[in-house]
């Protein structure tokens, strides 16, 4: 039996793409291995949002050249977002001649055919500019095999692509235009997952709030949530990522009224300065964002808010950055993904003349991380003594492990029979990122 080694970089969309890739390879008779020296196929599913993941790909691929020399039959492949950039595709082709298979985000379904060509010695390069959407709401990934990474929680794509064109972001260029799945297709997939034992789903999209806008039928993200909330046996619904510009009162109402929608919202702000937000083409101001947060917290008390923040965007002054720090303090995010701005070739911001020096970016992100860590510590300590609903996901070296509705990881003692169940846990201890507790109630 041939073996494959698959490495995934980037976002949850890439994680789910890799689940499809695994499903396809297993259907071809391959077996997965975590030992790269055992592999007959090495495949990297890449990210291009920042420069650092790209550098890692080149570094690893250079190291794997010796494996190819030792085993000429080894097939090495690169796929995903990096390959969708024309300049990067050319670099991969020229600088990594030992890479045999290159494909993109829009033709994953063709992996069996592409791999068959590579197996007979052809160097295969196939990257499409757009996905092959045959009909409205239909997608080539609808009926592909999927090897899920978890047996209780599943990713479900509801919308592909992005048309926001933030000036710093490469995603619209590599993932294509927004394309929503039909609501009945999403429901069928979720219902089928629940029938096979899945308890929690995470709805995925570059901007889930835009769901349905490209369809001719009367539908929206909030109506989709309501539809999925009615599926018997489903315990929890999560979603990511939400764009503040497209978050209306209907979605806030859905989060407040639907019992299976978890009290956790990832709402990227990116910057706290309206001037910087305008240059980013985010479509909202600082005041808009703060008003939205106030509405969400009023409707859903106790909701956990997380965010993304970019430091050192071109033209960001010390005053602009101070506004980001003050917004972080005012909102009090449970946690934040913080990034140093990384110019992406082909985006407008990469051509801006007023790039911020690297040493300034680094100094600012250290200050931001220090502030956010302090706020995060306060949030997690407040949970000590409270009772939390936890979905028991499995067991690790510290006992049973699960997550609260607000997406906090909890460790506690208990029987293996509780895996897959919802239990009430009293929080007894808080660490930096995780909690400890004891079970006080189980489902009847």
N, C-alpha and C positions, 0 to 999 in steps of 0.2 A: 504493500500500500504506500503510495506517495504521501509525503507530508508537506504542509505549508506553514510558514511563519508569517504572521500578519501583525504589523505595527500600525497603530492609529494615532494620529496627532490631531489636535484641534477640538472643535465643538461637538455637541451632542448630535448634530446632523451628521458629522463624520462618523461618530460612534455607530449610529444607526446604519449608515451606508456600509460600514464594516460588517454589521450583522448580516446584511444582504450578501456581501462578498463571501462571508463564511458559509452561508447557506448554499450558495452556488458551488463553492469548492467542495463542500461535503457531498453535494449531489453528484459531483463528478468522480467521487471515490477517493478524494484526498482526505487525510486526517490532519488535525491541527497539532502543532508542537510548539512548545515554548523554548526549545533548545535549537538555536539557529543553525548549529553545525549539523543537525539532523535533517534540515529542510531540503526538499527538492524544489521548492518555490519560496522565495522571499518577496513579500509584497508590502510596500509602504503606502498607506493612505494618508495623504499629506494635507497640511494647512498652509495658507499663505497670508493670514491676517496680519502676522508680524514677521519680522526678519529672522528672529532667533530659531523658530521651527524649521525654516528653510535651510539655515546653516547646518542644523543637526542632520538634515537629510543628506546633504553633500558629504558631511563628515562620516556618517555611517556607511553611505554607499561606497566611499573610497576604501573604507575598512573591509567591506565585503568583497572587494576585488580579489583578495587572496583566497576566499572561499570558492570563487568562480574558477580561479587558476587550479585549485586542488580538485574541483569537480566541474568539468566543462559542461556537464548536463544540467547543472543548476540553473534555474531560471530566476532572474531578478527583475522585479517590476516596480514601477512607481505609478500611482494613480491619485485622484483627488484634486484639490483646488490648485495646487502648485502648477500642475500640468495645463490648466486652463488659461494660464498667462502665456501669451505667445513668446515673449522674450525668455521667460523661464523655461518653457518647453524647448526652445532652441538651445539654451544652456545645458539642459539635461542631456539632450541628444548629442551634443558635441563634447561635453566634458566628462560624460559617464558612458563611454562606449560599451562597457560590460553590462549595461542595463538592457534587458531583452524586450521588455514589455512596458509600454507607456499608454495609459488611457485616462479619461477625464471623469468628471462628475455626471455627465449626461449619457454615458453609454456603458454603465455598469452591467446592464442586462446582456451585453455582448461578450462578457468575460469568457464564457466557455469557448466561443469561436476564436477569440483573440489568443487565448491560452493554447488552443490546439495548434494554431499557426506557429506560436513561439516554440512549442515542443518539437517541431520538425526543423528548427534551426532558423526560422525567419525572425528578423528584428522587427517587432510590431509597434507601430505608432499610430494611434487613432484617438483623436480628441475632437469632439463635436462642439460647436458654438452654442447650440440650443438642444434641449431635450426633445425627443420625438413625441409630442402630444398629438395623438390621433383625433381625439374629440374633447370637447369641453369637459373639464373635471377628470379626464382619464390620464393615467400616467403609466410609463413603462414599468414602474416598480410594483404595480398593483398585485401581480400574481407571481412574483419571484419568491423562491424559498428564502426564509429568514432563520438564522440560528441566533436566538436571543441570548444575551449575556447573563440574564437573570431569569429565574423561574417564577418569580412573583411580580416583578415590575417590568413594564415594557414601554419602549419608545414607539410612538405612532405619529408619523408625519401627516400634517393636515394641509400644509401649504409649502410649496417649494419656491426658491428664488427670492429676490428683493428688488423693489423699484424705488427705494428711498434715495439712493445716491448721496449718502453723506460724503463730504469731500475727502475724508481720510480713508474711506473703506473700499476694499477691493471686491467685496462679496457680490455686488450686483453684476460685476464683470465676469465672475467665475461661476456663479450659481444661476445666472439668467434671470428673466423676468418672473414676477409673481404668478404662481399657478396653483389655484386651490383644488383640492380633491372634492369630489361630490360628497355631500353629507352622508348619504346612504352607504357609500363605500367606507367612510370612516367608521360609521356605526357597525357595519358588518365586521370589520377587522377587530374592533374593540370587543364586540359580543363574542366573536370566536376566541379571542384571547381569554376572556372571562370563563368560557366553557371549558378551557383547558387548564384552569387553575390560577390565572393571573388576577391579582387583587388591585394593582395600582397601574395607571397609565400616565405617561407624560406626553402631552401633545406638543409636537415640534414644528417650528417654522422660524425663519429668519425674523419674521414679524407676524406672530399668530393673530394679532389684533386686526390685521388686514384680511383675515380669512373671509372668503366669499365675495369680496369686492369685484373680482374678475369674472364671477359667474353671473349668468343671465337670470338665474332664479333668485327668489327672495330668501336670502339666508345671511347669517352673520356669525361671528365667533361666539357671541353670547347665546344665540339660538342653538348652535352646535353643542355648547356646554350643557344646555338644558336637555337636549336630546340624549346625550351620553349619560347624564346624571340619572336617567330613568332606567338604565340597564341593571337588572337584578343581578346581584352577586359582585358587582364592581364596588370596591371599597373607597378608592381615592382617585381623584383627578388632579394632576398638576399640568402646568404648561410653561413654555419658554420659547422665544423671548418676546416680551411685550414692548412695543414702541410707545412712548408717552404721547406722541402726536395723535395716535389712533385709538387711544383708550377713552371710550365714552362712558356715559352714565349707565348705559345698558349692560356693559361688562362689569362695572362696579356693582350693580344690582345683582347680577348673576353670581358674582363671587360671594355676596352677602347672603343670598337666599338658597343657593344650591348646597345641600349638605355634604356632597362628596367632593366638592372643590376645596382643596386645602388652603389654609390661611397662610399662604406664602406667595409673594409677588416679586419676581425679578424685573426691575424697572430701570434699565440703564439711563443714567443722567448724562454721563460723559464729561460734563464740566459744569461749574457753578456760576460761570459768567455768561450773561446774555450775549455779550459781544462775541465771545468765543463760540457759543452755541450757534449764533447766526453764521459765522464763518465755517462752521462744521456742517451747515445746512440741516440742522436737526429739526427745525420746524416748530420749536417752542422756546419760550424764554425761561429764565430762572423762576420768575413769578408764576408762570403757567405750571411748572413742575411742582413747586411747593403747594400750589392750590390743589393740584391733582393728588398729592400725597395726603393732604388734609381730608379730602373727600373720601379717599380709600380708607384711611384710619377711622374716620367717623362711621363708615358703613360696616367695616370689618374690624372691630376692636381686637387688639392683640395680634394683628397680622404681622408676619415677619417680612421686612422689606430688605432686599438685596439689590446691588447695582453694579454697573461697570463705570470706571472713571479713567479717562486718558489724561496723562500729565505731559506737559511740554508740547502741546499742539502749536503749530506755527503762529507766531505773534502773541502767544500767551505771556502777559506781563506778570510781575510779582502781584500787582493788584488783582488781576484775573485769578491767579492761583489762590490768593487769600479768599476770594469769593467762593472758590471750590471748597476750601477748608471750612468756611463758615456754613455753607450749605450742608456739608457732611455732619457738622455739629447740630445744625437745626433739625435735620431729618432724623439723625440717629439711626443709620442703617445697621441692621443686624450683622451684615458683612458686606464686603465690596471686593470685586476683582479690579485690581489697579494695574495700569499698564503705562509704560513710557511710550510716547508717540513714536511710531515707526513708519517712515515714509514708504508708501507702496507705489511703485512705478505704474503710471497710467491713471492715477487719481489726481484731482485738482490740487489737493493740499501738498502733494510732493513737489509741485512746481512753485509753491509760495516762496518768496524771497526771504521772508523773516523767520527762518528756521531757528529754533531754540537750541543753544549749545548743549551738548550731552551732559557736561558736568552740572549744568543748571537743572536739567531734567532729573538727574539722579538725586540731587539734593532735595528737590521738591517731592519726589516720590517717597523718599525716606520719611519726610515730615508727614505726608499723607498716611502712610502705612502706620506710623506711630500713633496718630490720632485715631484711625479706624480700629486699630487693635485695642485701644483703651475703651472705645465705645462697645466693641464686640464683647469684651470681657465683662462689661457692666450688664449687657443683655443676658449673657449665659448664666451669670451669677444669680440674676433675679429669678431664674427657673427653679433654684433649689427650694424644696418644700412644696412645690406645686405638683399637681397630678396631671399627667399628659397621656393622651391616646397614642399608642405606639403600634405600628405594623411590624410584627416580628419577621425579620428577613432571613435570619439564619443564625449560625453560631460561629464564633471565632475564638481566639485564645483567651479572651476576657469573658466568655460566656455568651448568652444570647445577645443579639444585636438587632436594633431596628431604628426607625425614624419617627419623630413626632410629626404632626400635621404641618408644623412650621419648619420641617426639614432638618431638625437637629438629630444627630446620631446619639443613641442611648445604649449603654451596656447594662445587663442585669442578669441575675441567676434565674434559671427556670428549666422546665422540661423541653426536650426536643419537639414534643407534640404541639407546642405553642407556635412553631414556625408556620407562618401564613395567617396567623390569627391577629385580631386587634385586641390589645390588652391595655389596661390602665396601669401606668407606672408612676410611683411617687419618686420624684427626683431627690436624691440624697447628696449628690456631689457633682460639682461642675469643674471640668478641666479647661484647657485653653479652647478646644474645639468640640469636645464630646462630653456627654453626661453619663452619670451612673445612677441607678435607681433600683427599686424593688417593686415587683408586681403586687398590686393591691386588688386587682379585679380582672377577671377574664370573661370572654363572651360566654353566654349561656349555651 
